Amino acid sequence: MGIIKSSFSFIMGTVTGVYIAQNYAVPNIKKLADTALFMAKQIEEKYRKPKKRDDD
């Protein structure tokens, strides 16, 4: 009885997550994160200070 009682919230969370994923348009978090990282890299490259040359 102890293992069922202790894992009840985990099981209910899993069931709820599956229901939401099947019935609603949940965005793909990995795709959103990749897009945000790509945009951040572009902004960083655009505003980066030029490298200093020591050709003296």
C-alpha distance matrix in Angstrom:
0.0 3.8 5.7 5.5 6.2 8.7 10.3 10.8 14.3 15.3 14.7 16.5 19.2 19.8 20.2 22.5 24.5 25.1 26.2 28.5 30.0 30.8 32.3 34.1 36.7 34.8 37.3 37.1 36.5 37.8 41.0 41.5 41.0 43.5 46.0 45.8 46.3 49.3 50.8 50.4 52.1 55.0 55.5 55.5 58.1 60.2 60.4 60.4 63.4 65.8 65.9 68.6 71.3 73.1 76.1 78.7
3.8 0.0 3.8 5.5 5.1 6.1 8.6 10.0 12.9 13.8 14.1 16.1 18.2 19.1 20.1 22.1 23.7 24.8 26.2 28.2 29.5 30.8 32.3 33.8 36.1 33.9 36.2 35.8 34.8 36.1 39.4 39.7 39.0 41.6 44.1 43.7 44.0 47.1 48.7 48.0 49.7 52.7 53.1 52.9 55.6 57.8 57.8 57.7 60.6 63.0 63.0 65.7 68.3 70.1 73.1 75.7
5.7 3.8 0.0 3.8 5.5 5.2 6.1 8.4 11.3 11.2 11.4 14.1 15.9 16.2 17.5 19.8 21.1 21.9 23.7 25.7 26.7 28.0 29.8 31.3 33.5 31.2 33.3 32.8 31.9 32.9 36.3 36.8 36.1 38.5 41.2 40.9 41.2 44.2 45.9 45.3 46.9 49.9 50.5 50.3 52.8 55.1 55.3 55.1 58.1 60.4 60.4 63.2 65.7 67.6 70.5 73.2
5.5 5.5 3.8 0.0 3.8 5.5 5.3 5.9 9.5 10.0 9.3 11.4 14.0 14.4 14.9 17.3 19.1 19.7 21.1 23.3 24.6 25.6 27.2 28.9 31.4 29.4 31.9 31.6 31.1 32.5 35.6 36.1 35.8 38.2 40.7 40.5 41.1 44.0 45.6 45.3 47.1 49.8 50.4 50.5 53.1 55.1 55.4 55.5 58.7 61.0 61.2 64.1 66.8 68.8 71.7 74.4
6.2 5.1 5.5 3.8 0.0 3.8 5.6 5.4 8.3 10.1 10.3 11.5 13.8 15.2 15.9 17.5 19.5 20.8 21.8 23.6 25.3 26.6 27.8 29.2 31.7 29.7 32.2 32.2 31.4 33.0 36.2 36.3 35.9 38.7 40.9 40.5 41.2 44.3 45.6 45.1 47.1 49.8 50.1 50.2 53.0 54.9 55.0 55.2 58.2 60.8 61.1 63.9 66.6 68.6 71.6 74.3
8.7 6.1 5.2 5.5 3.8 0.0 3.8 5.7 7.3 8.3 9.8 11.5 12.8 14.2 15.8 17.2 18.6 20.2 21.7 23.2 24.6 26.3 27.7 28.8 30.9 28.5 30.6 30.4 29.2 30.7 34.0 34.0 33.3 36.1 38.5 37.9 38.4 41.6 42.9 42.3 44.2 47.0 47.3 47.2 50.0 52.0 52.0 52.1 55.0 57.6 57.7 60.5 63.2 65.1 68.2 70.7
10.3 8.6 6.1 5.3 5.6 3.8 0.0 3.8 5.6 5.2 6.2 8.6 10.0 10.7 12.4 14.3 15.4 16.7 18.5 20.1 21.2 22.8 24.5 25.7 27.8 25.4 27.6 27.2 26.3 27.7 31.0 31.3 30.8 33.4 35.8 35.5 36.1 39.1 40.5 40.1 41.9 44.7 45.2 45.3 47.9 49.9 50.2 50.3 53.4 55.8 56.0 58.9 61.6 63.7 66.6 69.3
10.8 10.0 8.4 5.9 5.4 5.7 3.8 0.0 3.8 5.5 5.2 6.1 8.5 10.0 10.6 12.1 14.1 15.5 16.5 18.3 20.0 21.3 22.5 23.9 26.3 24.3 26.9 27.1 26.4 28.3 31.3 31.4 31.3 34.0 36.2 35.9 36.8 39.8 41.0 40.8 42.8 45.4 45.8 46.2 48.8 50.7 50.9 51.3 54.5 57.0 57.5 60.4 63.2 65.4 68.4 71.1
14.3 12.9 11.3 9.5 8.3 7.3 5.6 3.8 0.0 3.8 5.5 5.1 6.0 8.5 9.9 10.3 12.0 14.2 15.2 16.2 18.0 20.0 21.0 21.7 24.0 21.8 24.2 24.5 23.6 25.7 28.7 28.4 28.3 31.2 33.2 32.7 33.8 36.8 37.8 37.5 39.8 42.3 42.5 42.9 45.7 47.4 47.5 48.0 51.2 53.8 54.4 57.3 60.2 62.5 65.4 68.1
15.3 13.8 11.2 10.0 10.1 8.3 5.2 5.5 3.8 0.0 3.8 5.5 5.1 6.2 8.7 9.9 10.5 12.4 14.3 15.3 16.4 18.4 20.1 20.8 22.7 20.3 22.4 22.2 21.3 23.0 26.1 26.3 26.0 28.7 30.9 30.6 31.5 34.4 35.7 35.5 37.5 40.1 40.6 40.9 43.5 45.4 45.7 46.0 49.2 51.7 52.1 55.1 57.9 60.1 63.0 65.8
14.7 14.1 11.4 9.3 10.3 9.8 6.2 5.2 5.5 3.8 0.0 3.8 5.4 5.1 6.2 8.6 9.9 10.7 12.4 14.3 15.4 16.7 18.4 19.9 22.1 20.1 22.7 22.6 22.4 24.1 26.9 27.4 27.5 30.0 32.2 32.3 33.3 35.9 37.4 37.5 39.4 41.8 42.5 43.0 45.5 47.3 47.9 48.3 51.7 54.0 54.5 57.7 60.3 62.7 65.4 68.3
16.5 16.1 14.1 11.4 11.5 11.5 8.6 6.1 5.1 5.5 3.8 0.0 3.8 5.4 5.1 6.0 8.5 9.9 10.5 12.2 14.2 15.5 16.5 17.8 20.4 18.7 21.6 22.1 22.0 24.2 26.8 26.9 27.3 30.1 31.8 31.8 33.2 35.9 36.9 37.2 39.4 41.6 42.1 42.8 45.4 47.0 47.5 48.2 51.6 54.1 54.9 58.0 60.8 63.3 66.1 68.9
19.2 18.2 15.9 14.0 13.8 12.8 10.0 8.5 6.0 5.1 5.4 3.8 0.0 3.8 5.5 5.1 6.0 8.6 9.9 10.5 12.1 14.2 15.4 16.0 18.1 15.9 18.5 18.9 18.4 20.7 23.4 23.3 23.7 26.5 28.3 28.1 29.5 32.2 33.2 33.4 35.6 37.9 38.3 39.0 41.7 43.2 43.7 44.4 47.8 50.3 51.1 54.2 57.1 59.6 62.4 65.2
19.8 19.1 16.2 14.4 15.2 14.2 10.7 10.0 8.5 6.2 5.1 5.4 3.8 0.0 3.8 5.4 5.1 6.2 8.6 9.9 10.5 12.3 14.3 15.3 17.3 15.1 17.6 17.6 17.6 19.4 22.1 22.6 23.0 25.4 27.4 27.7 28.9 31.4 32.8 33.1 35.1 37.3 38.1 38.9 41.2 42.9 43.7 44.3 47.8 50.0 50.7 54.0 56.7 59.2 61.8 64.8
20.2 20.1 17.5 14.9 15.9 15.8 12.4 10.6 9.9 8.7 6.2 5.1 5.5 3.8 0.0 3.8 5.5 5.2 6.2 8.7 10.0 10.8 12.3 14.1 16.7 15.3 18.4 18.9 19.5 21.6 23.8 24.3 25.3 27.6 29.3 29.8 31.3 33.6 34.8 35.5 37.5 39.5 40.3 41.4 43.7 45.2 46.1 46.9 50.4 52.7 53.6 56.9 59.6 62.2 64.8 67.8
22.5 22.1 19.8 17.3 17.5 17.2 14.3 12.1 10.3 9.9 8.6 6.0 5.1 5.4 3.8 0.0 3.8 5.5 5.1 6.2 8.6 10.0 10.6 11.7 14.5 13.1 16.4 17.4 17.9 20.6 22.6 22.6 23.7 26.4 27.7 27.9 29.8 32.1 33.0 33.6 36.0 37.8 38.4 39.6 42.0 43.3 44.1 45.1 48.7 51.1 52.2 55.5 58.3 61.0 63.7 66.6
24.5 23.7 21.1 19.1 19.5 18.6 15.4 14.1 12.0 10.5 9.9 8.5 6.0 5.1 5.5 3.8 0.0 3.8 5.4 5.2 6.1 8.6 10.1 10.5 12.4 10.3 13.2 13.9 14.3 16.8 18.9 19.1 20.2 22.7 24.1 24.5 26.3 28.5 29.5 30.3 32.5 34.3 35.0 36.2 38.5 39.9 40.8 41.8 45.3 47.7 48.7 52.1 54.8 57.6 60.2 63.2
25.1 24.8 21.9 19.7 20.8 20.2 16.7 15.5 14.2 12.4 10.7 9.9 8.6 6.2 5.2 5.5 3.8 0.0 3.8 5.5 5.1 6.2 8.6 10.1 12.2 10.9 13.9 14.3 15.6 17.6 19.4 20.2 21.6 23.6 25.1 26.0 27.7 29.6 30.8 31.9 33.9 35.6 36.6 37.9 40.0 41.4 42.6 43.5 47.2 49.3 50.3 53.7 56.3 59.2 61.6 64.7
26.2 26.2 23.7 21.1 21.8 21.7 18.5 16.5 15.2 14.3 12.4 10.5 9.9 8.6 6.2 5.1 5.4 3.8 0.0 3.8 5.5 5.3 6.1 8.3 11.3 11.0 14.6 15.9 17.4 19.9 21.3 21.7 23.5 25.7 26.7 27.6 29.6 31.4 32.3 33.6 35.8 37.2 38.1 39.6 41.8 42.9 44.1 45.3 49.0 51.2 52.4 55.9 58.6 61.5 63.9 67.0
28.5 28.2 25.7 23.3 23.6 23.2 20.1 18.3 16.2 15.3 14.3 12.2 10.5 9.9 8.7 6.2 5.2 5.5 3.8 0.0 3.8 5.5 5.3 5.6 8.4 7.7 11.4 13.2 14.7 17.6 18.7 18.7 20.7 23.1 23.7 24.4 26.7 28.6 29.2 30.4 32.8 34.1 34.8 36.5 38.7 39.7 40.8 42.2 45.8 48.2 49.6 53.0 55.8 58.7 61.2 64.3
30.0 29.5 26.7 24.6 25.3 24.6 21.2 20.0 18.0 16.4 15.4 14.2 12.1 10.5 10.0 8.6 6.1 5.1 5.5 3.8 0.0 3.8 5.8 5.8 7.1 6.1 9.4 10.4 12.4 14.8 15.8 16.4 18.5 20.5 21.3 22.5 24.5 26.1 27.1 28.5 30.6 31.9 33.0 34.6 36.6 37.7 39.0 40.3 44.0 46.1 47.4 50.9 53.6 56.6 58.9 62.0
30.8 30.8 28.0 25.6 26.6 26.3 22.8 21.3 20.0 18.4 16.7 15.5 14.2 12.3 10.8 10.0 8.6 6.2 5.3 5.5 3.8 0.0 3.8 6.0 8.0 8.7 11.9 13.0 15.6 17.7 18.3 19.2 21.6 23.2 23.9 25.4 27.5 28.7 29.7 31.5 33.4 34.6 35.8 37.6 39.3 40.4 41.9 43.3 47.0 49.0 50.3 53.9 56.5 59.5 61.7 65.0
32.3 32.3 29.8 27.2 27.8 27.7 24.5 22.5 21.0 20.1 18.4 16.5 15.4 14.3 12.3 10.6 10.1 8.6 6.1 5.3 5.8 3.8 0.0 3.8 7.0 8.8 12.4 14.5 17.0 19.6 19.9 20.2 22.9 24.7 24.9 26.2 28.7 29.9 30.5 32.3 34.6 35.4 36.4 38.4 40.3 41.0 42.5 44.1 47.8 50.0 51.6 55.1 57.8 60.9 63.2 66.3
34.1 33.8 31.3 28.9 29.2 28.8 25.7 23.9 21.7 20.8 19.9 17.8 16.0 15.3 14.1 11.7 10.5 10.1 8.3 5.6 5.8 6.0 3.8 0.0 3.8 5.8 9.4 12.1 14.4 17.4 17.4 17.2 20.0 22.1 21.9 23.0 25.8 27.0 27.3 29.1 31.5 32.3 33.0 35.2 37.1 37.7 39.1 40.9 44.6 46.8 48.5 52.0 54.8 58.0 60.2 63.3
36.7 36.1 33.5 31.4 31.7 30.9 27.8 26.3 24.0 22.7 22.1 20.4 18.1 17.3 16.7 14.5 12.4 12.2 11.3 8.4 7.1 8.0 7.0 3.8 0.0 3.8 6.3 9.3 12.0 14.8 14.2 14.1 17.2 19.0 18.5 19.9 22.7 23.6 23.8 25.9 28.3 28.8 29.7 32.0 33.8 34.3 35.8 37.6 41.4 43.5 45.3 48.8 51.5 54.8 57.0 60.1
34.8 33.9 31.2 29.4 29.7 28.5 25.4 24.3 21.8 20.3 20.1 18.7 15.9 15.1 15.3 13.1 10.3 10.9 11.0 7.7 6.1 8.7 8.8 5.8 3.8 0.0 3.8 6.6 8.7 11.8 11.9 11.6 14.3 16.4 16.5 17.5 20.1 21.5 21.9 23.5 25.9 26.9 27.7 29.6 31.7 32.4 33.8 35.4 39.1 41.3 42.9 46.4 49.1 52.3 54.6 57.7
37.3 36.2 33.3 31.9 32.2 30.6 27.6 26.9 24.2 22.4 22.7 21.6 18.5 17.6 18.4 16.4 13.2 13.9 14.6 11.4 9.4 11.9 12.4 9.4 6.3 3.8 0.0 3.8 5.9 8.9 8.4 7.9 10.9 12.8 12.6 13.8 16.5 17.7 18.1 19.9 22.2 23.1 24.0 26.0 27.9 28.7 30.2 31.7 35.5 37.6 39.2 42.8 45.4 48.6 50.9 54.0
37.1 35.8 32.8 31.6 32.2 30.4 27.2 27.1 24.5 22.2 22.6 22.1 18.9 17.6 18.9 17.4 13.9 14.3 15.9 13.2 10.4 13.0 14.5 12.1 9.3 6.6 3.8 0.0 3.8 5.6 5.5 6.4 8.8 10.2 11.0 12.6 14.6 15.7 16.9 18.7 20.4 21.7 23.0 24.7 26.3 27.5 29.2 30.4 34.1 36.0 37.3 40.9 43.5 46.6 48.8 52.0
36.5 34.8 31.9 31.1 31.4 29.2 26.3 26.4 23.6 21.3 22.4 22.0 18.4 17.6 19.5 17.9 14.3 15.6 17.4 14.7 12.4 15.6 17.0 14.4 12.0 8.7 5.9 3.8 0.0 3.8 5.5 5.1 6.1 8.6 9.9 10.5 12.2 14.2 15.4 16.4 18.4 20.1 21.1 22.4 24.4 25.8 27.1 28.1 31.7 33.8 35.1 38.6 41.2 44.2 46.6 49.7
37.8 36.1 32.9 32.5 33.0 30.7 27.7 28.3 25.7 23.0 24.1 24.2 20.7 19.4 21.6 20.6 16.8 17.6 19.9 17.6 14.8 17.7 19.6 17.4 14.8 11.8 8.9 5.6 3.8 0.0 3.8 5.5 5.1 6.2 8.6 9.9 10.6 12.3 14.3 15.3 16.6 18.5 20.1 21.0 22.7 24.5 26.0 26.6 30.3 32.0 33.0 36.6 39.0 41.9 44.2 47.4
41.0 39.4 36.3 35.6 36.2 34.0 31.0 31.3 28.7 26.1 26.9 26.8 23.4 22.1 23.8 22.6 18.9 19.4 21.3 18.7 15.8 18.3 19.9 17.4 14.2 11.9 8.4 5.5 5.5 3.8 0.0 3.8 5.5 5.1 6.2 8.7 9.9 10.6 12.4 14.3 15.5 16.7 18.6 20.0 21.3 22.8 24.7 25.6 29.4 31.0 32.3 35.9 38.3 41.5 43.6 46.8
41.5 39.7 36.8 36.1 36.3 34.0 31.3 31.4 28.4 26.3 27.4 26.9 23.3 22.6 24.3 22.6 19.1 20.2 21.7 18.7 16.4 19.2 20.2 17.2 14.1 11.6 7.9 6.4 5.1 5.5 3.8 0.0 3.8 5.5 5.2 6.2 8.7 9.9 10.7 12.3 14.4 15.5 16.6 18.4 20.2 21.3 22.8 24.1 27.8 29.8 31.4 34.9 37.6 40.8 43.0 46.2
41.0 39.0 36.1 35.8 35.9 33.3 30.8 31.3 28.3 26.0 27.5 27.3 23.7 23.0 25.3 23.7 20.2 21.6 23.5 20.7 18.5 21.6 22.9 20.0 17.2 14.3 10.9 8.8 6.1 5.1 5.5 3.8 0.0 3.8 5.4 5.1 6.1 8.6 9.9 10.5 12.3 14.3 15.4 16.4 18.4 20.0 21.2 22.0 25.7 27.7 29.0 32.5 35.1 38.2 40.6 43.6
43.5 41.6 38.5 38.2 38.7 36.1 33.4 34.0 31.2 28.7 30.0 30.1 26.5 25.4 27.6 26.4 22.7 23.6 25.7 23.1 20.5 23.2 24.7 22.1 19.0 16.4 12.8 10.2 8.6 6.2 5.1 5.5 3.8 0.0 3.8 5.5 5.1 6.1 8.7 9.9 10.6 12.5 14.4 15.3 16.7 18.5 20.3 20.9 24.6 26.2 27.3 30.9 33.3 36.4 38.6 41.8
46.0 44.1 41.2 40.7 40.9 38.5 35.8 36.2 33.2 30.9 32.2 31.8 28.3 27.4 29.3 27.7 24.1 25.1 26.7 23.7 21.3 23.9 24.9 21.9 18.5 16.5 12.6 11.0 9.9 8.6 6.2 5.2 5.4 3.8 0.0 3.8 5.5 5.1 6.2 8.6 10.0 10.7 12.4 14.3 15.5 16.7 18.6 19.9 23.7 25.3 26.9 30.6 33.1 36.4 38.5 41.7
45.8 43.7 40.9 40.5 40.5 37.9 35.5 35.9 32.7 30.6 32.3 31.8 28.1 27.7 29.8 27.9 24.5 26.0 27.6 24.4 22.5 25.4 26.2 23.0 19.9 17.5 13.8 12.6 10.5 9.9 8.7 6.2 5.1 5.5 3.8 0.0 3.8 5.5 5.2 6.1 8.7 9.9 10.6 12.2 14.3 15.4 16.6 17.9 21.7 23.8 25.5 29.0 31.8 35.0 37.4 40.4
46.3 44.0 41.2 41.1 41.2 38.4 36.1 36.8 33.8 31.5 33.3 33.2 29.5 28.9 31.3 29.8 26.3 27.7 29.6 26.7 24.5 27.5 28.7 25.8 22.7 20.1 16.5 14.6 12.2 10.6 9.9 8.7 6.1 5.1 5.5 3.8 0.0 3.8 5.5 5.1 6.2 8.7 10.0 10.5 12.3 14.3 15.5 16.1 19.7 21.6 22.9 26.4 29.1 32.2 34.5 37.6
49.3 47.1 44.2 44.0 44.3 41.6 39.1 39.8 36.8 34.4 35.9 35.9 32.2 31.4 33.6 32.1 28.5 29.6 31.4 28.6 26.1 28.7 29.9 27.0 23.6 21.5 17.7 15.7 14.2 12.3 10.6 9.9 8.6 6.1 5.1 5.5 3.8 0.0 3.8 5.5 5.2 6.4 8.8 10.0 10.8 12.5 14.6 15.3 19.1 20.5 21.9 25.6 28.0 31.4 33.4 36.6
50.8 48.7 45.9 45.6 45.6 42.9 40.5 41.0 37.8 35.7 37.4 36.9 33.2 32.8 34.8 33.0 29.5 30.8 32.3 29.2 27.1 29.7 30.5 27.3 23.8 21.9 18.1 16.9 15.4 14.3 12.4 10.7 9.9 8.7 6.2 5.2 5.5 3.8 0.0 3.8 5.4 5.1 6.3 8.6 10.0 10.6 12.5 14.1 17.9 19.7 21.7 25.3 28.0 31.4 33.5 36.5
50.4 48.0 45.3 45.3 45.1 42.3 40.1 40.8 37.5 35.5 37.5 37.2 33.4 33.1 35.5 33.6 30.3 31.9 33.6 30.4 28.5 31.5 32.3 29.1 25.9 23.5 19.9 18.7 16.4 15.3 14.3 12.3 10.5 9.9 8.6 6.1 5.1 5.5 3.8 0.0 3.8 5.4 5.2 6.1 8.6 9.9 10.7 11.8 15.5 17.8 19.6 23.0 26.0 29.2 31.6 34.5
52.1 49.7 46.9 47.1 47.1 44.2 41.9 42.8 39.8 37.5 39.4 39.4 35.6 35.1 37.5 36.0 32.5 33.9 35.8 32.8 30.6 33.4 34.6 31.5 28.3 25.9 22.2 20.4 18.4 16.6 15.5 14.4 12.3 10.6 10.0 8.7 6.2 5.2 5.4 3.8 0.0 3.8 5.5 5.1 6.2 8.6 10.1 10.3 14.0 15.6 17.0 20.7 23.3 26.5 28.8 31.8
55.0 52.7 49.9 49.8 49.8 47.0 44.7 45.4 42.3 40.1 41.8 41.6 37.9 37.3 39.5 37.8 34.3 35.6 37.2 34.1 31.9 34.6 35.4 32.3 28.8 26.9 23.1 21.7 20.1 18.5 16.7 15.5 14.3 12.5 10.7 9.9 8.7 6.4 5.1 5.4 3.8 0.0 3.8 5.4 5.2 6.2 8.8 10.0 13.6 15.0 17.1 20.7 23.2 26.7 28.7 31.8
55.5 53.1 50.5 50.4 50.1 47.3 45.2 45.8 42.5 40.6 42.5 42.1 38.3 38.1 40.3 38.4 35.0 36.6 38.1 34.8 33.0 35.8 36.4 33.0 29.7 27.7 24.0 23.0 21.1 20.1 18.6 16.6 15.4 14.4 12.4 10.6 10.0 8.8 6.3 5.2 5.5 3.8 0.0 3.8 5.5 5.1 6.3 8.4 12.0 14.2 16.7 20.0 23.0 26.4 28.6 31.4
55.5 52.9 50.3 50.5 50.2 47.2 45.3 46.2 42.9 40.9 43.0 42.8 39.0 38.9 41.4 39.6 36.2 37.9 39.6 36.5 34.6 37.6 38.4 35.2 32.0 29.6 26.0 24.7 22.4 21.0 20.0 18.4 16.4 15.3 14.3 12.2 10.5 10.0 8.6 6.1 5.1 5.4 3.8 0.0 3.8 5.4 5.4 5.7 9.5 11.7 13.7 17.1 20.1 23.4 25.9 28.6
58.1 55.6 52.8 53.1 53.0 50.0 47.9 48.8 45.7 43.5 45.5 45.4 41.7 41.2 43.7 42.0 38.5 40.0 41.8 38.7 36.6 39.3 40.3 37.1 33.8 31.7 27.9 26.3 24.4 22.7 21.3 20.2 18.4 16.7 15.5 14.3 12.3 10.8 10.0 8.6 6.2 5.2 5.5 3.8 0.0 3.8 5.6 5.3 8.7 9.8 11.9 15.5 18.1 21.6 23.6 26.6
60.2 57.8 55.1 55.1 54.9 52.0 49.9 50.7 47.4 45.4 47.3 47.0 43.2 42.9 45.2 43.3 39.9 41.4 42.9 39.7 37.7 40.4 41.0 37.7 34.3 32.4 28.7 27.5 25.8 24.5 22.8 21.3 20.0 18.5 16.7 15.4 14.3 12.5 10.6 9.9 8.6 6.2 5.1 5.4 3.8 0.0 3.8 5.8 8.8 10.1 13.1 16.4 19.1 22.7 24.6 27.3
60.4 57.8 55.3 55.4 55.0 52.0 50.2 50.9 47.5 45.7 47.9 47.5 43.7 43.7 46.1 44.1 40.8 42.6 44.1 40.8 39.0 41.9 42.5 39.1 35.8 33.8 30.2 29.2 27.1 26.0 24.7 22.8 21.2 20.3 18.6 16.6 15.5 14.6 12.5 10.7 10.1 8.8 6.3 5.4 5.6 3.8 0.0 3.8 6.5 9.0 12.1 15.0 18.1 21.5 23.8 26.2
60.4 57.7 55.1 55.5 55.2 52.1 50.3 51.3 48.0 46.0 48.3 48.2 44.4 44.3 46.9 45.1 41.8 43.5 45.3 42.2 40.3 43.3 44.1 40.9 37.6 35.4 31.7 30.4 28.1 26.6 25.6 24.1 22.0 20.9 19.9 17.9 16.1 15.3 14.1 11.8 10.3 10.0 8.4 5.7 5.3 5.8 3.8 0.0 3.8 6.3 8.8 11.8 15.0 18.3 20.8 23.3
63.4 60.6 58.1 58.7 58.2 55.0 53.4 54.5 51.2 49.2 51.7 51.6 47.8 47.8 50.4 48.7 45.3 47.2 49.0 45.8 44.0 47.0 47.8 44.6 41.4 39.1 35.5 34.1 31.7 30.3 29.4 27.8 25.7 24.6 23.7 21.7 19.7 19.1 17.9 15.5 14.0 13.6 12.0 9.5 8.7 8.8 6.5 3.8 0.0 3.8 6.4 8.7 12.2 15.3 17.9 20.1
65.8 63.0 60.4 61.0 60.8 57.6 55.8 57.0 53.8 51.7 54.0 54.1 50.3 50.0 52.7 51.1 47.7 49.3 51.2 48.2 46.1 49.0 50.0 46.8 43.5 41.3 37.6 36.0 33.8 32.0 31.0 29.8 27.7 26.2 25.3 23.8 21.6 20.5 19.7 17.8 15.6 15.0 14.2 11.7 9.8 10.1 9.0 6.3 3.8 0.0 3.8 6.4 9.2 12.7 14.8 17.3
65.9 63.0 60.4 61.2 61.1 57.7 56.0 57.5 54.4 52.1 54.5 54.9 51.1 50.7 53.6 52.2 48.7 50.3 52.4 49.6 47.4 50.3 51.6 48.5 45.3 42.9 39.2 37.3 35.1 33.0 32.3 31.4 29.0 27.3 26.9 25.5 22.9 21.9 21.7 19.6 17.0 17.1 16.7 13.7 11.9 13.1 12.1 8.8 6.4 3.8 0.0 3.8 6.4 9.8 12.2 14.9
68.6 65.7 63.2 64.1 63.9 60.5 58.9 60.4 57.3 55.1 57.7 58.0 54.2 54.0 56.9 55.5 52.1 53.7 55.9 53.0 50.9 53.9 55.1 52.0 48.8 46.4 42.8 40.9 38.6 36.6 35.9 34.9 32.5 30.9 30.6 29.0 26.4 25.6 25.3 23.0 20.7 20.7 20.0 17.1 15.5 16.4 15.0 11.8 8.7 6.4 3.8 0.0 3.8 6.6 9.4 11.6
71.3 68.3 65.7 66.8 66.6 63.2 61.6 63.2 60.2 57.9 60.3 60.8 57.1 56.7 59.6 58.3 54.8 56.3 58.6 55.8 53.6 56.5 57.8 54.8 51.5 49.1 45.4 43.5 41.2 39.0 38.3 37.6 35.1 33.3 33.1 31.8 29.1 28.0 28.0 26.0 23.3 23.2 23.0 20.1 18.1 19.1 18.1 15.0 12.2 9.2 6.4 3.8 0.0 3.8 5.8 8.6
73.1 70.1 67.6 68.8 68.6 65.1 63.7 65.4 62.5 60.1 62.7 63.3 59.6 59.2 62.2 61.0 57.6 59.2 61.5 58.7 56.6 59.5 60.9 58.0 54.8 52.3 48.6 46.6 44.2 41.9 41.5 40.8 38.2 36.4 36.4 35.0 32.2 31.4 31.4 29.2 26.5 26.7 26.4 23.4 21.6 22.7 21.5 18.3 15.3 12.7 9.8 6.6 3.8 0.0 3.8 5.7
76.1 73.1 70.5 71.7 71.6 68.2 66.6 68.4 65.4 63.0 65.4 66.1 62.4 61.8 64.8 63.7 60.2 61.6 63.9 61.2 58.9 61.7 63.2 60.2 57.0 54.6 50.9 48.8 46.6 44.2 43.6 43.0 40.6 38.6 38.5 37.4 34.5 33.4 33.5 31.6 28.8 28.7 28.6 25.9 23.6 24.6 23.8 20.8 17.9 14.8 12.2 9.4 5.8 3.8 0.0 3.8
78.7 75.7 73.2 74.4 74.3 70.7 69.3 71.1 68.1 65.8 68.3 68.9 65.2 64.8 67.8 66.6 63.2 64.7 67.0 64.3 62.0 65.0 66.3 63.3 60.1 57.7 54.0 52.0 49.7 47.4 46.8 46.2 43.6 41.8 41.7 40.4 37.6 36.6 36.5 34.5 31.8 31.8 31.4 28.6 26.6 27.3 26.2 23.3 20.1 17.3 14.9 11.6 8.6 5.7 3.8 0.0
